[in-house]
Amino acid sequence: MNTPADYQFLSISRAMEFIDDEGGVMTLLHTLSQSLREDLPRIEEALASGDVPGANAWLHQLKGFAPVFCTDALVAEVVQVEALSKRGTAQEVQAAYAVLAPRLAGLQQEVDRHIAANP
């Protein structure tokens, strides 16, 4: 598996520790790519409308795959924002997600780059 060394958010080595199969990692990366493409706009829409419970549902799903595919720093951020979405105000969650969103967009780019490098 071809793995660029310049990933900031994606951890292929961590995914291999969890899954222990290159084919399985690639299959789940495709699923992750689709999920990010669909779910990130849903989180933003929910937060824009003040629907914190709706955003929490998508953030909770995101929290589920983060420990498998993300670096420690990104995992910690996802966990923190997801926890805040359980008890915080719409404004607090919107502010926290505004910091997290560019990192998740970066993760999406790295996932797509990895998929393209490993057809």
N, CA, C and O of each residue as an XYZ file, in Angstrom:
476
protein
N       0.862     -1.175      0.000
C       0.000      0.000      0.000
C       0.906      1.235      0.000
O       1.805      1.355      0.832
N       0.665      2.127     -0.920
C       1.431      3.362     -1.053
C       0.902      4.385     -0.049
O      -0.267      4.763     -0.120
N       1.742      4.839      0.886
C       1.309      5.765      1.932
C       2.187      7.012      1.951
O       3.335      6.946      2.391
N       1.669      8.145      1.481
C       2.440      9.383      1.584
C       2.719      9.719      3.048
O       1.896      9.463      3.926
N       3.884     10.292      3.289
C       4.300     10.583      4.659
C       3.759     11.916      5.167
O       3.956     12.259      6.333
N       3.085     12.664      4.313
C       2.695     14.020      4.701
C       1.242     14.144      5.156
O       0.660     15.226      5.078
N       0.666     13.068      5.619
C      -0.704     13.152      6.128
C      -0.695     13.829      7.492
O       0.104     13.491      8.366
N      -1.578     14.769      7.654
C      -1.700     15.485      8.923
C      -2.831     14.929      9.781
O      -2.779     15.002     11.009
N      -3.860     14.369      9.130
C      -5.065     13.940      9.844
C      -5.340     12.438      9.728
O      -5.924     11.844     10.635
N      -4.931     11.836      8.641
C      -5.184     10.424      8.362
C      -4.018      9.584      8.859
O      -2.858      9.926      8.631
N      -4.325      8.478      9.543
C      -3.290      7.567     10.026
C      -3.549      6.169      9.459
O      -4.350      5.403      9.995
N      -2.859      5.861      8.375
C      -2.998      4.536      7.770
C      -2.402      3.470      8.684
O      -2.920      2.355      8.754
N      -1.327      3.799      9.379
C      -0.722      2.807     10.288
C      -1.703      2.427     11.396
O      -1.781      1.261     11.783
N      -2.437      3.388     11.898
C      -3.442      3.099     12.928
C      -4.548      2.212     12.340
O      -4.985      1.253     12.976
N      -4.987      2.534     11.145
C      -6.028      1.728     10.494
C      -5.548      0.291     10.307
O      -6.312     -0.654     10.503
N      -4.278      0.130      9.928
C      -3.738     -1.222      9.758
C      -3.670     -1.961     11.096
O      -3.867     -3.176     11.138
N      -3.394     -1.244     12.184
C      -3.383     -1.885     13.502
C      -4.773     -2.412     13.854
O      -4.910     -3.507     14.400
N      -5.806     -1.621     13.536
C      -7.175     -2.010     13.847
C      -7.671     -3.120     12.931
O      -8.288     -4.080     13.393
N      -7.404     -2.992     11.638
C      -8.037     -3.855     10.639
C      -7.126     -4.994     10.203
O      -7.597     -6.095      9.918
N      -5.814     -4.732     10.151
C      -4.806     -5.746      9.830
C      -5.002     -6.387      8.459
O      -4.705     -7.567      8.272
N      -5.504     -5.604      7.499
C      -5.700     -6.119      6.150
C      -5.776     -4.929      5.200
O      -6.660     -4.082      5.337
N      -4.852     -4.856      4.232
C      -4.829     -3.717      3.318
C      -6.129     -3.575      2.547
O      -6.632     -2.465      2.375
N      -6.671     -4.681      2.085
C      -7.931     -4.632      1.349
C      -9.072     -4.107      2.209
O      -9.909     -3.332      1.748
N      -9.094     -4.538      3.455
C     -10.116     -4.059      4.380
C      -9.972     -2.579      4.675
O     -10.967     -1.861      4.771
N      -8.727     -2.115      4.822
C      -8.485     -0.689      5.047
C      -8.994      0.108      3.856
O      -9.675      1.118      4.028
N      -8.668     -0.339      2.654
C      -9.089      0.396      1.461
C     -10.608      0.399      1.325
O     -11.192      1.418      0.959
N     -11.244     -0.713      1.612
C     -12.710     -0.769      1.552
C     -13.323      0.223      2.523
O     -14.240      0.964      2.169
N     -12.813      0.235      3.749
C     -13.357      1.151      4.744
C     -12.998      2.601      4.444
O     -13.750      3.505      4.810
N     -11.865      2.844      3.787
C     -11.525      4.209      3.387
C     -12.530      4.746      2.367
O     -12.893      5.922      2.404
N     -12.973      3.886      1.466
C     -14.008      4.296      0.510
C     -15.296      4.652      1.249
O     -15.954      5.639      0.917
N     -15.650      3.855      2.241
C     -16.837      4.138      3.049
C     -16.665      5.446      3.811
O     -17.589      6.256      3.883
N     -15.482      5.646      4.379
C     -15.190      6.871      5.107
C     -15.285      8.086      4.188
O     -15.845      9.113      4.572
N     -14.748      7.975      2.994
C     -14.804      9.083      2.039
C     -16.249      9.472      1.736
O     -16.598     10.652      1.747
N     -17.074      8.481      1.468
C     -18.482      8.748      1.181
C     -19.173      9.349      2.399
O     -19.960     10.286      2.266
N     -18.889      8.825      3.567
C     -19.501      9.333      4.790
C     -19.125     10.794      5.033
O     -19.986     11.616      5.350
N     -17.849     11.113      4.884
C     -17.427     12.500      5.071
C     -18.103     13.420      4.050
O     -18.574     14.504      4.395
N     -18.145     12.986      2.821
C     -18.753     13.790      1.755
C     -20.232     14.076      2.046
O     -20.729     15.162      1.748
N     -20.921     13.106      2.622
C     -22.354     13.261      2.900
C     -22.621     13.876      4.275
O     -23.518     14.707      4.419
N     -21.856     13.476      5.272
C     -22.185     13.853      6.648
C     -21.685     15.235      7.053
O     -22.343     15.908      7.848
N     -20.554     15.675      6.539
C     -20.059     16.996      6.932
C     -21.051     18.097      6.555
O     -21.304     18.979      7.376
N     -21.621     18.083      5.355
C     -22.650     19.093      5.058
C     -23.883     18.958      5.959
O     -24.511     19.960      6.301
N     -24.226     17.740      6.341
C     -25.375     17.532      7.233
C     -25.120     18.148      8.603
O     -26.016     18.752      9.193
N     -23.898     17.997      9.108
C     -23.551     18.598     10.401
C     -23.656     20.113     10.297
O     -24.238     20.763     11.165
N     -23.096     20.665      9.242
C     -23.133     22.118      9.058
C     -24.569     22.626      8.934
O     -24.909     23.658      9.511
N     -25.410     21.914      8.189
C     -26.811     22.311      8.049
C     -27.531     22.261      9.388
O     -28.278     23.178      9.733
N     -27.308     21.195     10.140
C     -27.956     21.064     11.448
C     -27.531     22.206     12.366
O     -28.369     22.819     13.026
N     -26.247     22.489     12.408
C     -25.767     23.557     13.284
C     -26.253     24.926     12.819
O     -26.571     25.785     13.642
N     -26.311     25.132     11.517
C     -26.789     26.417     10.997
C     -28.237     26.670     11.389
O     -28.645     27.817     11.574
N     -29.010     25.599     11.514
C     -30.415     25.747     11.893
C     -30.627     25.635     13.410
O     -31.762     25.700     13.883
N     -29.536     25.467     14.171
C     -29.643     25.367     15.627
C     -30.043     23.988     16.118
O     -30.393     23.824     17.287
N     -29.997     22.993     15.236
C     -30.381     21.626     15.582
C     -29.177     20.884     16.166
O     -28.539     20.088     15.477
N     -28.873     21.147     17.435
C     -27.716     20.531     18.077
C     -27.905     19.018     18.223
O     -26.949     18.279     17.986
N     -29.090     18.517     18.600
C     -29.250     17.059     18.666
C     -29.027     16.380     17.308
O     -28.458     15.291     17.237
N     -29.478     17.032     16.241
C     -29.233     16.482     14.904
C     -27.753     16.452     14.582
O     -27.246     15.465     14.050
N     -27.061     17.534     14.905
C     -25.613     17.580     14.680
C     -24.921     16.522     15.525
O     -23.960     15.897     15.076
N     -25.404     16.316     16.750
C     -24.796     15.318     17.623
C     -24.878     13.924     17.014
O     -23.931     13.146     17.127
N     -25.988     13.601     16.376
C     -26.130     12.276     15.771
C     -25.050     12.043     14.718
O     -24.468     10.960     14.658
N     -24.777     13.047     13.888
C     -23.748     12.914     12.850
C     -22.358     12.946     13.473
O     -21.469     12.213     13.039
N     -22.161     13.784     14.480
C     -20.866     13.848     15.159
C     -20.563     12.539     15.887
O     -19.414     12.102     15.944
N     -21.599     11.924     16.440
C     -21.424     10.641     17.129
C     -20.940      9.583     16.139
O     -20.060      8.784     16.459
N     -21.504      9.579     14.963
C     -21.083      8.640     13.921
C     -19.626      8.902     13.540
O     -18.844      7.967     13.365
N     -19.276     10.158     13.416
C     -17.908     10.561     13.097
C     -16.947     10.081     14.186
O     -15.850      9.605     13.895
N     -17.368     10.213     15.422
C     -16.549      9.782     16.560
C     -16.273      8.282     16.500
O     -15.249      7.814     16.997
N     -17.182      7.537     15.894
C     -17.012      6.091     15.807
C     -15.862      5.657     14.923
O     -15.170      4.692     15.248
N     -15.639      6.346     13.810
C     -14.554      5.932     12.935
C     -13.253      6.667     13.222
O     -12.194      6.226     12.774
N     -13.299      7.772     13.953
C     -12.092      8.569     14.194
C     -10.943      7.754     14.807
O      -9.809      7.883     14.346
N     -11.189      6.925     15.822
C     -10.065      6.187     16.415
C      -9.408      5.187     15.467
O      -8.272      4.772     15.696
N     -10.107      4.802     14.417
C      -9.553      3.845     13.465
C      -8.681      4.540     12.430
O      -7.638      4.008     12.048
N      -9.089      5.718     11.970
C      -8.438      6.341     10.826
C      -7.718      7.651     11.101
O      -6.963      8.117     10.248
N      -7.921      8.251     12.241
C      -7.409      9.609     12.459
C      -6.225      9.635     13.419
O      -6.035      8.732     14.234
N      -5.447     10.686     13.296
C      -4.345     10.918     14.220
C      -4.907     11.210     15.613
O      -6.076     11.565     15.760
N      -4.064     11.056     16.623
C      -4.505     11.284     18.005
C      -5.115     12.668     18.194
O      -6.147     12.814     18.849
N      -4.476     13.678     17.619
C      -4.962     15.050     17.797
C      -6.358     15.224     17.218
O      -7.208     15.864     17.836
N      -6.602     14.664     16.045
C      -7.925     14.796     15.433
C      -8.959     13.977     16.196
O     -10.096     14.419     16.359
N      -8.588     12.808     16.658
C      -9.499     12.000     17.479
C      -9.942     12.813     18.694
O     -11.130     12.867     19.011
N      -8.990     13.440     19.366
C      -9.305     14.223     20.563
C     -10.261     15.368     20.239
O     -11.184     15.638     21.008
N     -10.053     16.035     19.118
C     -10.937     17.141     18.735
C     -12.340     16.649     18.424
O     -13.323     17.254     18.850
N     -12.434     15.554     17.683
C     -13.749     15.004     17.347
C     -14.491     14.605     18.615
O     -15.676     14.905     18.763
N     -13.801     13.931     19.529
C     -14.415     13.506     20.794
C     -14.881     14.721     21.594
O     -15.969     14.708     22.168
N     -14.064     15.761     21.632
C     -14.412     16.961     22.386
C     -15.648     17.659     21.805
O     -16.543     18.052     22.553
N     -15.703     17.811     20.501
C     -16.849     18.495     19.886
C     -18.105     17.636     20.004
O     -19.196     18.158     20.233
N     -17.954     16.335     19.851
C     -19.123     15.449     19.997
C     -19.659     15.519     21.417
O     -20.874     15.570     21.611
N     -18.786     15.523     22.411
C     -19.226     15.622     23.811
C     -19.914     16.966     24.059
O     -20.940     17.020     24.737
N     -19.364     18.032     23.524
C     -19.963     19.356     23.675
C     -21.355     19.391     23.049
O     -22.250     20.071     23.551
N     -21.531     18.660     21.956
C     -22.830     18.668     21.276
C     -23.914     17.950     22.076
O     -25.090     18.014     21.718
N     -23.533     17.272     23.145
C     -24.503     16.618     24.023
C     -25.033     17.569     25.091
O     -26.131     17.374     25.613
N     -24.247     18.601     25.415
C     -24.631     19.446     26.545
C     -24.488     20.937     26.284
O     -24.989     21.750     27.061
N     -23.817     21.305     25.209
C     -23.536     22.710     24.952
C     -24.668     23.427     24.233
O     -25.591     22.806     23.706
N     -24.571     24.730     24.226
C     -25.538     25.540     23.487
C     -25.212     25.469     22.003
O     -24.122     25.053     21.612
N     -26.168     25.881     21.187
C     -25.954     25.886     19.739
C     -24.738     26.744     19.392
O     -23.930     26.370     18.542
N     -24.614     27.893     20.052
C     -23.489     28.784     19.763
C     -22.149     28.145     20.137
O     -21.170     28.275     19.402
N     -22.107     27.466     21.264
C     -20.864     26.810     21.679
C     -20.464     25.712     20.698
O     -19.298     25.593     20.323
N     -21.440     24.917     20.292
C     -21.156     23.819     19.372
C     -20.776     24.376     18.001
O     -19.855     23.866     17.364
N     -21.464     25.403     17.546
C     -21.125     26.021     16.260
C     -19.696     26.531     16.273
O     -18.957     26.323     15.310
N     -19.294     27.197     17.351
C     -17.933     27.732     17.455
C     -16.902     26.606     17.463
O     -15.880     26.704     16.784
N     -17.150     25.556     18.211
C     -16.216     24.432     18.280
C     -16.132     23.717     16.933
O     -15.048     23.330     16.497
N     -17.272     23.544     16.280
C     -17.265     22.865     14.987
C     -16.584     23.720     13.920
O     -15.973     23.186     12.994
N     -16.684     25.025     14.044
C     -16.019     25.914     13.075
C     -14.504     25.700     13.097
O     -13.845     25.866     12.071
N     -13.953     25.337     14.244
C     -12.521     25.036     14.356
C     -12.232     23.638     13.803
O     -11.211     23.424     13.150
N     -13.127     22.697     14.066
C     -12.946     21.311     13.639
C     -13.177     21.121     12.143
O     -12.492     20.311     11.518
N     -14.106     21.833     11.567
C     -14.518     21.621     10.174
C     -13.361     21.646      9.175
O     -13.290     20.760      8.324
N     -12.456     22.618      9.241
C     -11.344     22.595      8.276
C     -10.443     21.371      8.415
O      -9.866     20.900      7.435
N     -10.330     20.869      9.623
C      -9.524     19.659      9.838
C     -10.219     18.443      9.222
O      -9.569     17.576      8.638
N     -11.534     18.389      9.358
C     -12.281     17.294      8.744
C     -12.235     17.386      7.217
O     -12.187     16.365      6.532
N     -12.249     18.597      6.694
C     -12.093     18.782      5.247
C     -10.699     18.307      4.819
O     -10.539     17.713      3.752
N      -9.702     18.573      5.654
C      -8.352     18.085      5.370
C      -8.291     16.571      5.402
O      -7.616     15.954      4.577
N      -8.993     15.970      6.351
C      -9.074     14.508      6.413
C      -9.698     13.975      5.132
O      -9.207     13.002      4.560
N     -10.770     14.602      4.683
C     -11.432     14.178      3.440
C     -10.442     14.206      2.274
O     -10.394     13.274      1.471
N      -9.666     15.263      2.187
C      -8.681     15.378      1.100
C      -7.622     14.282      1.200
O      -7.230     13.697      0.190
N      -7.165     14.009      2.412
C      -6.149     12.977      2.580
C      -6.694     11.592      2.279
O      -6.000     10.770      1.680
N      -7.912     11.328      2.681
C      -8.545     10.035      2.369
C      -8.657      9.884      0.857
O      -8.304      8.838      0.313
N      -9.136     10.902      0.183
C      -9.295     10.830     -1.264
C      -7.945     10.686     -1.963
O      -7.831      9.959     -2.949
N      -6.920     11.378     -1.454
C      -5.574     11.271     -2.023
C      -5.032      9.858     -1.844
O      -4.398      9.309     -2.746
N      -5.286      9.274     -0.674
C      -4.801      7.912     -0.426
C      -5.520      6.912     -1.341
O      -4.899      5.995     -1.879
N      -6.800      7.094     -1.505
C      -7.556      6.198     -2.387
C      -7.013      6.310     -3.821
O      -6.826      5.300     -4.500
N      -6.764      7.541     -4.268
C      -6.254      7.749     -5.638
C      -4.862      7.132     -5.811
O      -4.534      6.649     -6.895
N      -4.048      7.144     -4.761
C      -2.692      6.595     -4.836
C      -2.655      5.076     -4.731
O      -1.622      4.454     -4.980
N      -3.799      4.475     -4.358
C      -3.872      3.028     -4.161
C      -5.104      2.451     -4.852
O      -6.011      1.942     -4.193
N      -5.133      2.533     -6.176
C      -6.331      2.054     -6.900
C      -6.536      0.554     -6.801
O      -7.496      0.024     -7.358
